[in-house]
Amino acid sequence: MTAARVGIGGPVGSGKTALIEAMLGELARQGIDTAVITNDLVTDEDAERLRRGGQLPPDRVRAVQAGACPHTVIREDPTLNMAAADRLEADYPGLDLILLESGGDNLASTFSPDLVDFWMFVIDVAGGDDIPRKKGPGILQSNLLVINKVDLAPYVGVDFPVMLQEAERVRGGAPVLPTVCRTGQGVADVVAHLRREVLFK
């Protein structure tokens, strides 16, 4: 049986790496064997951050350098990421889950269905409460929308209940989950959703 491949996309600073860090602890507690592939433009910064976190053996965190355009390696030509995922499965045959983090990008970022079985998109309240109304492909087409940093809403002038309601409306009822990845709030709900929709469907 092959590992489920789950993409995590979203704008720079929205909390993609923080979400993965928080998820790794929860996944480990639930006995889900996990590895990670990160995508940065020309560095391995996100991979190194996850390795330093110590929640996975360093070799289970692989890095792909996307070059000039983060879209390319997750959508137009995902072969580098596909090869990296294949190598992880060959090296660790018992893997249940591979998380693929995109390079930070805009609301148009999407994942190729050839690369992932499921993908989530991360936005944050500090980016503005008008983000759901902009209706980018990441917001409309992702299997799960995560709204992060909800604890900051009072400090950035965001009415979070209204933002959440608008996100649910533009997505036509598709799932939206709020999180505070820094503290772990809401992360168990994200993992539970993945278990239900991807891992043990």
C-alpha positions as CSV (number, residue, x, y, z in Angstrom):
1,M,0.0,0.0,0.0
2,T,1.4,3.4,-0.9
3,A,1.5,6.4,1.4
4,A,-1.1,9.1,1.1
5,R,0.3,12.3,-0.3
6,V,-1.1,15.5,1.1
7,G,-0.2,19.0,-0.2
8,I,-0.1,22.1,1.9
9,G,0.0,25.4,0.1
10,G,-0.6,29.1,0.9
11,P,0.9,32.5,0.9
12,V,4.3,33.3,2.5
13,G,3.9,33.7,6.3
14,S,0.5,32.1,6.5
15,G,1.8,29.3,8.7
16,K,2.4,26.3,6.4
17,T,5.6,25.1,8.2
18,A,4.1,25.9,11.6
19,L,1.1,23.7,10.7
20,I,3.3,20.9,9.7
21,E,5.3,21.2,12.9
22,A,2.2,21.1,15.0
23,M,0.7,18.2,13.0
24,L,3.8,16.0,13.4
25,G,3.4,15.7,17.1
26,E,-0.3,14.8,16.7
27,L,0.4,12.4,13.9
28,A,3.1,10.7,16.0
29,R,0.8,10.4,19.0
30,Q,-1.7,8.6,16.7
31,G,0.9,6.2,15.3
32,I,0.8,7.6,11.8
33,D,4.1,7.1,10.1
34,T,5.0,10.3,8.4
35,A,7.6,12.0,6.2
36,V,7.8,15.6,4.7
37,I,8.9,17.2,1.5
38,T,9.4,20.9,1.5
39,N,9.6,23.3,-1.5
40,D,11.6,26.5,-1.3
41,L,12.7,28.8,-4.1
42,V,16.5,28.3,-3.8
43,T,17.1,27.3,-0.2
44,D,16.3,24.4,2.2
45,E,15.2,26.7,4.9
46,D,11.8,25.1,5.7
47,A,13.4,21.6,5.6
48,E,16.1,22.7,8.0
49,R,13.6,24.2,10.4
50,L,11.6,20.9,10.5
51,R,14.8,18.9,11.0
52,R,15.9,21.2,13.9
53,G,12.5,20.6,15.4
54,G,13.5,17.0,16.0
55,Q,10.0,15.4,15.5
56,L,11.2,13.3,12.6
57,P,14.6,11.8,11.8
58,P,16.3,14.3,9.6
59,D,16.3,12.0,6.5
60,R,12.5,11.9,6.6
61,V,12.5,15.6,5.7
62,R,13.5,16.1,2.1
63,A,13.8,19.4,0.2
64,V,13.0,20.3,-3.3
65,Q,14.3,23.6,-4.7
66,A,11.6,25.1,-6.9
67,G,13.7,27.7,-8.6
68,A,11.9,30.9,-9.9
69,C,8.3,29.8,-9.7
70,P,6.8,27.7,-6.8
71,H,3.8,26.8,-9.0
72,T,5.9,24.8,-11.4
73,V,7.0,22.0,-9.2
74,I,3.6,21.4,-7.6
75,R,1.4,21.9,-10.6
76,E,2.8,22.3,-14.1
77,D,5.7,19.9,-13.8
78,P,5.6,18.1,-10.4
79,T,8.1,15.4,-11.4
80,L,10.7,16.5,-8.9
81,N,8.3,16.2,-6.0
82,M,6.9,12.9,-7.4
83,A,10.5,11.5,-7.5
84,A,11.2,12.7,-4.0
85,A,8.0,11.1,-2.7
86,D,8.9,7.8,-4.5
87,R,12.3,7.8,-2.9
88,L,10.9,8.3,0.5
89,E,8.5,5.4,0.0
90,A,11.4,3.2,-1.2
91,D,13.5,4.2,1.8
92,Y,10.7,3.8,4.3
93,P,8.2,1.2,3.1
94,G,5.9,1.5,6.1
95,L,5.0,5.2,5.5
96,D,1.4,6.1,5.9
97,L,1.6,9.8,5.0
98,I,3.8,12.2,3.0
99,L,3.2,15.9,3.6
100,L,4.3,18.1,0.7
101,E,4.7,21.8,1.6
102,S,4.7,24.2,-1.3
103,G,6.9,27.2,-1.5
104,G,5.2,30.3,-0.3
105,D,3.0,31.7,-3.0
106,N,-0.2,33.6,-3.8
107,L,-3.9,32.6,-3.8
108,A,-3.5,31.0,-7.2
109,S,-1.3,28.2,-6.0
110,T,-2.8,24.7,-6.7
111,F,-1.5,21.1,-6.6
112,S,-1.5,18.7,-9.5
113,P,-3.8,15.7,-8.9
114,D,-0.9,13.6,-10.3
115,L,1.2,14.7,-7.2
116,V,-1.2,14.6,-4.3
117,D,-4.3,12.7,-3.1
118,F,-5.6,15.7,-1.1
119,W,-4.5,19.3,-0.6
120,M,-5.1,22.0,1.9
121,F,-4.6,25.7,1.6
122,V,-3.5,27.9,4.6
123,I,-4.4,31.5,4.9
124,D,-4.1,33.7,8.1
125,V,-6.1,36.5,9.6
126,A,-3.1,38.9,9.5
127,G,-3.3,38.8,5.7
128,G,-6.7,40.6,5.9
129,D,-10.3,39.6,6.3
130,D,-10.9,40.1,2.5
131,I,-8.9,37.1,1.5
132,P,-11.9,34.8,1.3
133,R,-13.7,37.3,-0.9
134,K,-10.8,37.3,-3.4
135,K,-11.8,33.7,-4.3
136,G,-8.4,32.5,-5.5
137,P,-8.1,28.9,-6.7
138,G,-6.4,27.9,-3.5
139,I,-9.4,29.0,-1.5
140,L,-12.0,27.7,-3.9
141,Q,-10.5,24.4,-5.0
142,S,-8.6,23.0,-2.0
143,N,-10.0,20.0,-0.2
144,L,-9.6,21.8,3.1
145,L,-9.1,25.5,3.9
146,V,-7.2,26.3,7.1
147,I,-7.4,29.8,8.6
148,N,-4.5,30.3,10.9
149,K,-3.5,32.8,13.5
150,V,-7.1,33.4,14.6
151,D,-5.8,34.7,18.0
152,L,-4.5,37.7,16.2
153,A,-7.9,38.8,14.9
154,P,-8.5,41.5,17.6
155,Y,-5.1,43.0,17.0
156,V,-5.3,43.4,13.2
157,G,-8.9,44.6,13.1
158,V,-10.5,41.4,11.8
159,D,-13.9,40.2,12.7
160,F,-13.0,36.5,12.6
161,P,-16.6,35.1,12.8
162,V,-17.5,37.1,9.7
163,M,-14.3,36.0,7.9
164,L,-15.0,32.4,8.7
165,Q,-18.6,32.8,7.5
166,E,-17.4,34.3,4.3
167,A,-14.9,31.6,3.7
168,E,-17.6,28.9,4.2
169,R,-19.9,30.8,1.8
170,V,-17.4,31.1,-1.0
171,R,-16.4,27.5,-0.6
172,G,-20.0,26.4,-0.9
173,G,-19.9,24.4,2.3
174,A,-16.5,22.7,1.7
175,P,-14.6,22.4,5.0
176,V,-12.9,25.3,6.7
177,L,-11.0,24.9,9.9
178,P,-9.5,27.6,12.2
179,T,-6.1,27.1,13.9
180,V,-3.5,28.8,16.0
181,C,-0.5,26.6,14.9
182,R,1.8,28.4,17.3
183,T,-0.1,26.9,20.3
184,G,-1.5,23.9,18.6
185,Q,-5.1,25.1,18.8
186,G,-7.3,23.4,16.1
187,V,-4.5,21.2,14.8
188,A,-6.1,18.0,16.2
189,D,-9.2,18.8,14.1
190,V,-7.0,19.1,11.0
191,V,-5.4,15.7,11.6
192,A,-8.8,14.2,12.4
193,H,-10.1,15.5,9.0
194,L,-7.1,13.9,7.2
195,R,-7.7,10.6,9.0
196,R,-11.3,10.6,7.9
197,E,-10.9,11.8,4.4
198,V,-7.5,10.4,3.3
199,L,-5.8,8.0,5.7
200,F,-8.6,5.7,6.7
201,K,-11.3,6.4,4.1
